[in-house]
C-alpha cells in the first residue's frame, strides 16, 4: 500500500498541543541506593542496611551490635504510620520424609520503633519521598527466659542444624511496615540479618614442670580442676547375673599384664585447667594420673604375693597406651520432649610426656601422662543453646583402657566432662562488641524456613 505525502496531516512542534505531564517522586530504585549496599525493596519502600563490606549474603552483627539503616519512601500519601521491628525466633521440628512436622516456636527478642506517624508529621515538609533513618541494638539475652542455673540465657547466634529426624533454626529479621488509611493495602519490606556474636574468656595456662625441675616450682592445686574417673562396670551381653545360692562358673583367671589385685584399687584422675572454660583454637593442657595402692595395702595382693611395685615395663606401657582423650561436640535438638543428638569429634588429645615412676605425697606409686587437646577452631567453635529447643555443647571424653596385650577382661575407666568453649580468647586489644564472628557456620548457610518461624 502506497501513501501520498500530500495526504499526510501537517505536523509541527507545538507545546500548547502536548499533554501536560508532572514529574513523579523518585522511586527507591534510583541512584541514591548504592548497589554495594544491602538493599531489599517492596512496592513502595526500600530497606537499606548499609554497605556490603562482609562476605555474607545478608548483614551480620556481633554481640550488642548496632542495627542501623535507612528506609526510602516513595511518598507519604494516605500513610498512617511506618514502624521498624527487630525480631528473632527459634524453631525445632520433626523431619518425616523430608517434611517439617509439629514445629515448636519460641520468640527470642522483639523491638519495635515508630519511624513516622501522620500525627507527628509536619505538613510544611510535604509528602514527597525521602529516607527515614533508624538504629536498634541487639539485646544480650533472650527475653523472659532463664537458664537451669537461674541466670539469663545469652542470645543465641543464627544457626541451622539438620539431622535425619529433626531440625532447628535460629533466625533474626528486620521488618518495616507501612500502615495505610482505610481499605488500602499495607506494605512490608523485610530482610534477614545474621547474629554472629563473639564470646570470650581468659585462659591461664597451668604450670607443667619438667621431670628435672619439679622441685623448683611445685604444681599449684588451684591451677587445675581435678576430676575422678570411675571404673566402668563390667557387663557381658547375654549372660545374666547369678542369684545368691545358685551355682556359677569359676572366676576368670587374671590376665598376665595387670595384677588382679589392682583392678579395684587403681585411682584414676583427670586434671584440666581450672574453670573448665576455654577459648577455641588453643591447646588445652591435660594430665591423667593413675595412682596405685600402697605396697601391701590390699589384702588380695598380700595373699597373692604381688604388689603394685612389681609391675613390669610391659604392664606400665599397657596402661599408658590405653589412655585416650577427645573433645566432642554434641548437638541436641529437642522437639516436644523428644531429643535427637549428633556427636562430632573435634580433636584428639596428643601426649607429650609420660612419668611412669612417680610417687605421691603419701608414698604411693603413680603414673602421670600429660598432653594437650586442641579446642577446635577459633571463631568457628562455640558453646550455645536455647533450653528446651536446641543446644551445642562440648565435652571432654577420657578413657583408660589397657591395650589388647592386657586381655579382654582388663578393667577400663571412662568419664565425660562438659566444658565451655568460647569463640575467642579475651584480649584487651580486640574489640569484640559489635564485631561479628564470620567463621560461624551460619555465615554461609541457606535461608531458613521463615514460614515456620512466624517471621
C-alpha positions in Angstrom: 0.0 0.0 0.0 1.4 3.3 -1.1 0.8 6.6 0.7 0.7 10.0 -0.8 2.9 12.6 1.1 0.3 15.2 0.2 -2.4 13.3 2.1 -0.4 13.2 5.4 -1.6 15.8 8.0 0.8 18.6 8.8 2.9 18.1 12.0 4.6 20.9 13.9 6.3 21.2 17.3 3.6 23.0 19.3 4.0 22.9 23.1 0.3 24.0 23.5 -0.9 20.8 22.0 1.3 18.5 24.0 -0.3 16.7 27.1 0.7 18.0 30.5 3.0 15.7 32.5 4.2 16.1 36.1 7.4 14.6 37.5 6.7 11.7 39.8 8.7 11.3 43.1 11.9 9.3 42.7 11.5 5.6 43.3 13.8 3.8 45.7 15.5 2.2 42.7 17.2 5.5 41.9 20.9 6.0 42.1 20.6 7.1 45.7 20.7 3.4 46.7 24.1 2.1 46.1 24.5 -1.4 44.5 27.2 -2.1 47.1 24.6 -1.9 49.9 22.3 -4.5 51.5 19.1 -3.3 49.9 15.7 -5.0 50.0 12.7 -3.5 48.0 9.0 -3.6 48.1 6.4 -1.8 46.1 6.5 1.5 48.0 9.7 1.2 50.1 13.3 0.1 50.1 15.3 -1.0 53.2 19.0 -0.1 53.1 21.0 -1.8 55.9 24.4 -0.3 55.0 27.5 -1.1 53.0 28.1 -4.6 51.7 31.6 -5.0 53.2 31.4 -8.5 54.5 31.4 -11.9 52.9 27.8 -12.7 53.8 24.7 -12.5 51.7 22.8 -10.6 54.4 24.0 -8.1 57.0 25.9 -9.6 60.0 26.1 -8.2 63.5 28.0 -9.1 66.7 27.2 -9.1 70.3 25.2 -5.9 71.2 25.7 -4.8 67.7 24.0 -1.6 66.3 21.5 -2.5 63.6 21.1 0.8 61.7 19.9 1.6 58.3 17.6 3.8 56.1 14.1 3.3 54.8 13.4 5.0 51.4 9.7 6.0 51.0 8.3 7.0 47.6 5.6 9.2 49.1 3.6 9.5 52.3 0.2 10.0 50.7 -2.5 8.0 52.6 0.2 6.7 55.0 -0.9 6.4 58.7 2.4 5.3 60.2 5.7 3.5 59.5 7.4 1.3 62.0 10.5 -0.9 62.1 10.8 -4.1 64.1 13.7 -6.3 65.1 12.6 -9.8 65.9 14.2 -13.2 66.5 12.9 -16.7 66.9 13.9 -20.3 67.3 12.1 -23.3 65.9 12.5 -27.0 66.3 10.6 -29.7 64.4 10.4 -33.3 63.5 11.5 -34.4 60.0 9.4 -37.0 58.4 10.2 -37.9 54.8 12.0 -34.6 54.4 9.0 -32.5 55.6 8.9 -30.5 58.8 6.2 -31.6 61.2 4.9 -30.5 64.6 7.1 -27.4 64.9 7.5 -25.6 68.2 8.4 -21.9 68.1 9.8 -19.5 70.8 10.3 -15.8 70.3 13.8 -14.7 71.4 13.5 -10.9 71.1 11.2 -8.2 69.7 11.9 -4.5 69.4 9.5 -2.1 67.7 10.2 1.6 66.9 7.9 4.1 65.1 9.8 5.8 62.3 6.9 8.1 61.1 3.4 8.9 62.1 0.8 11.2 60.5 0.2 13.0 63.8 3.8 13.8 64.2 4.3 14.8 60.6 5.0 18.4 59.7 2.6 19.5 56.9 5.1 22.1 55.7 7.5 19.3 54.8 5.2 17.9 52.2 4.5 14.2 51.3 7.2 13.7 48.8 9.6 10.8 49.1 12.5 10.8 51.4 14.5 8.5 53.7 14.0 7.6 57.4 16.9 6.6 59.5 16.7 4.1 62.4 19.1 2.3 64.8 18.4 -0.7 67.0 20.7 -2.5 69.4 20.9 -6.3 69.5 20.0 -7.4 73.0 22.4 -9.5 75.0 19.9 -12.0 76.5 16.8 -13.9 75.5 13.7 -12.1 76.8 11.7 -13.8 79.5 13.8 -16.9 79.8 16.1 -18.3 82.5 18.7 -21.0 82.3 18.8 -24.1 84.5 21.0 -22.3 87.0 18.6 -19.4 87.2 20.5 -16.8 85.2 19.6 -15.1 81.9 20.1 -17.0 78.7 22.5 -15.4 76.2 21.0 -14.5 72.9 21.9 -17.5 70.6 23.7 -17.0 67.3 22.0 -17.5 64.0 22.1 -21.2 63.3 20.7 -24.1 61.3 21.1 -27.7 62.5 19.6 -30.5 60.4 19.6 -34.2 61.5 18.0 -37.2 60.0 14.8 -37.0 62.2 14.8 -33.4 63.4 15.8 -29.8 62.5 16.2 -26.5 64.2 16.8 -22.9 63.2 17.6 -19.6 64.9 17.0 -16.6 62.8 16.6 -12.8 63.1 14.7 -10.3 61.0 14.4 -6.6 60.4 11.0 -5.7 59.2 9.5 -2.3 58.1 5.7 -2.0 58.0 3.8 0.8 56.2 0.2 1.2 57.5 -2.1 3.0 55.1 -5.5 4.5 55.7 -8.9 2.9 55.1 -9.1 -0.2 52.9 -5.8 0.5 51.2 -3.3 -2.4 51.3 -0.4 -2.1 53.7 3.2 -2.6 52.6 6.0 -4.5 54.1 9.7 -4.9 53.4 11.9 -7.2 55.5 15.4 -8.6 55.5 17.2 -11.3 57.4 20.2 -10.4 59.5 22.8 -12.7 60.9 23.6 -12.5 64.6 27.1 -13.9 65.0 28.4 -12.9 68.5 31.9 -13.3 69.7 32.2 -14.9 73.1 35.4 -14.5 75.1 37.1 -16.0 78.2 40.6 -15.7 79.7 42.8 -18.8 79.6 45.7 -19.1 82.0 47.9 -22.0 81.0 48.8 -24.0 84.1 52.4 -24.6 85.0 53.6 -28.0 83.8 57.0 -28.8 85.3 59.6 -30.9 83.6 60.8 -34.1 85.3 64.1 -32.4 86.3 62.6 -29.2 87.5 59.6 -30.3 89.6 61.3 -29.2 92.9 61.9 -25.7 91.6 58.2 -24.9 91.5 55.6 -27.4 92.5 52.3 -27.6 90.6 49.7 -25.4 92.2 46.5 -27.2 93.0 44.4 -24.1 92.3 45.6 -24.1 88.7 43.8 -27.4 88.0 40.3 -28.9 88.1 40.6 -32.4 89.4 38.1 -35.0 88.2 37.7 -38.5 89.3 37.4 -41.1 86.6 35.3 -44.1 87.7 35.8 -47.6 86.7 33.4 -48.9 84.1 31.1 -51.7 85.2 31.7 -55.0 83.5 28.8 -56.4 81.6 28.7 -59.4 79.4 25.8 -59.4 76.9 23.6 -62.5 77.0 24.8 -63.6 80.5 22.5 -62.7 83.4 23.8 -62.1 86.9 23.7 -65.2 89.1 21.3 -65.3 92.1 22.6 -65.8 95.6 23.0 -69.5 96.3 22.9 -70.5 92.7 25.9 -72.2 91.0 28.1 -70.1 88.8 31.2 -70.8 86.8 34.6 -70.4 88.3 36.0 -66.9 88.4 38.1 -65.9 85.4 41.8 -66.2 85.7 43.7 -62.9 86.0 45.3 -61.6 82.8 49.0 -61.7 82.6 49.6 -57.9 82.1 47.8 -56.3 85.1 47.8 -57.8 88.6 44.3 -58.9 89.7 44.6 -57.0 93.0 44.8 -53.7 91.2 41.5 -53.9 89.3 39.5 -52.3 92.1 42.3 -50.4 93.7 43.5 -48.2 90.8 42.7 -44.5 91.3 42.5 -42.6 88.1 42.2 -38.8 88.0 41.9 -36.2 85.2 43.5 -32.8 85.6 42.2 -29.9 83.4 42.9 -26.2 83.6 40.8 -24.6 86.3 37.4 -23.2 85.3 36.6 -25.6 82.5 36.1 -22.6 80.2 38.4 -22.3 77.3 38.8 -20.3 74.1 38.6 -22.0 70.7 41.8 -22.5 68.8 44.0 -23.1 71.8 45.9 -26.1 73.2 44.2 -27.3 76.4 46.7 -28.9 78.7 45.6 -32.1 80.5 47.0 -34.7 82.8 45.9 -38.2 83.7 47.3 -39.6 87.0 47.0 -43.4 87.7 47.6 -44.0 91.4 48.4 -47.5 92.8 47.7 -48.6 96.3 50.5 -48.5 98.8 52.5 -51.7 98.8 50.8 -54.4 100.8 47.7 -52.3 101.4 45.4 -54.7 99.5 44.5 -58.0 101.1 44.4 -59.8 97.8 47.9 -58.5 97.0 49.2 -59.8 100.3 47.7 -63.2 99.6 49.0 -63.4 96.1 52.4 -62.1 97.0 52.1 -59.4 94.4 52.2 -55.6 94.9 52.0 -52.6 92.7 55.7 -52.1 92.6 56.2 -55.4 90.9 54.7 -54.2 87.6 56.9 -54.7 84.6 57.6 -52.2 81.9 55.1 -54.0 79.6 52.4 -53.7 82.2 53.0 -50.0 82.6 53.1 -49.5 78.9 49.7 -51.3 78.6 48.2 -48.6 80.9 49.9 -45.7 79.2 48.9 -46.9 75.7 45.3 -47.2 76.9 44.8 -43.5 77.8 42.6 -41.7 75.3 41.1 -38.2 75.5 38.9 -36.5 72.9 37.0 -33.2 72.5 33.4 -34.0 71.4 30.8 -31.5 70.1 27.3 -32.6 70.9 24.4 -31.0 69.0 21.0 -31.6 70.5 17.5 -30.8 69.1 14.5 -31.1 71.5 11.0 -31.3 70.0 8.1 -31.6 72.4 10.1 -33.6 74.9 11.9 -35.8 72.4 15.7 -35.2 71.9 17.9 -36.0 68.9 21.6 -35.9 69.3 24.6 -35.9 67.0 28.2 -36.1 68.0 31.3 -34.8 66.2 34.9 -35.4 67.2 36.6 -32.0 67.3 40.1 -33.1 68.2 42.1 -36.0 69.7 44.5 -35.5 72.6 48.2 -35.7 72.0 50.7 -37.0 74.6 54.0 -35.2 75.1 55.2 -36.5 78.4 54.9 -39.8 80.5 56.2 -40.3 84.0 55.9 -44.0 84.8 57.6 -44.0 88.2 56.1 -41.0 90.0 55.3 -41.0 93.8 52.5 -39.2 95.6 52.9 -37.3 98.9 51.6 -40.4 100.7 54.3 -42.6 99.1 52.0 -44.3 96.6 53.2 -45.0 93.2 51.6 -43.2 90.3 51.8 -43.0 86.5 51.4 -39.5 85.0 50.5 -38.9 81.4 50.5 -35.3 80.2 49.4 -33.9 76.9 47.4 -31.2 75.1 44.0 -31.1 73.3 43.1 -28.6 70.6 40.0 -26.7 71.5 38.5 -26.6 68.0 38.9 -23.7 65.5 39.0 -20.1 66.6 35.8 -18.1 65.7 34.2 -21.3 64.4 33.5 -23.4 67.5 31.4 -22.0 70.3 29.0 -23.3 73.0 25.5 -22.0 72.9 21.9 -23.1 73.4 18.2 -22.4 74.0 16.8 -24.5 76.8 14.1 -26.9 75.5 14.9 -26.3 71.9 18.5 -26.6 70.7 22.0 -26.7 72.1 25.6 -27.1 71.1 27.8 -28.2 73.9 31.4 -29.5 74.1 32.6 -32.4 76.3 36.0 -33.9 77.1 35.7 -37.7 77.0 38.6 -39.6 78.6 39.1 -43.3 78.9 41.8 -45.6 80.3 41.6 -48.9 78.6 44.7 -51.1 78.6 45.6 -52.3 75.1 44.9 -55.8 73.8 48.0 -57.2 75.4 46.2 -56.8 78.8 43.5 -59.2 77.8 39.8 -58.7 77.0 38.9 -58.8 80.7 41.1 -55.9 81.7 39.4 -53.1 83.7 38.5 -49.8 82.0 37.9 -46.3 83.2 35.7 -43.8 81.4 34.4 -40.3 82.1 32.9 -37.4 80.2 33.1 -33.8 81.5 31.2 -30.9 79.9 33.2 -27.7 79.3 32.5 -24.3 77.8 34.1 -23.2 74.5 34.2 -19.5 73.5 34.9 -18.3 70.0 37.8 -16.1 71.1 40.2 -15.5 73.9 39.8 -12.3 75.9 42.2 -9.7 74.8 42.2 -6.0 75.7 43.4 -5.1 72.2 40.5 -6.8 70.4 37.1 -5.0 70.4 34.6 -7.8 70.4 31.5 -5.7 71.0 29.5 -5.4 67.7 32.1 -7.4 65.7 30.6 -10.5 64.1 32.3 -13.9 64.1 32.2 -14.5 60.4 33.5 -18.1 60.6 30.5 -19.4 62.5 28.6 -22.0 60.4 25.5 -19.7 59.9 27.6 -17.2 57.9 27.3 -19.4 54.9 24.0 -21.1 55.5 21.0 -21.1 53.2 17.9 -19.1 54.1 15.9 -20.8 56.9 12.2 -21.5 56.6 10.7 -18.3 57.8 7.2 -19.6 57.3 7.8 -22.0 60.2 9.1 -19.3 62.5 6.4 -16.6 62.0 9.0 -14.0 60.8 
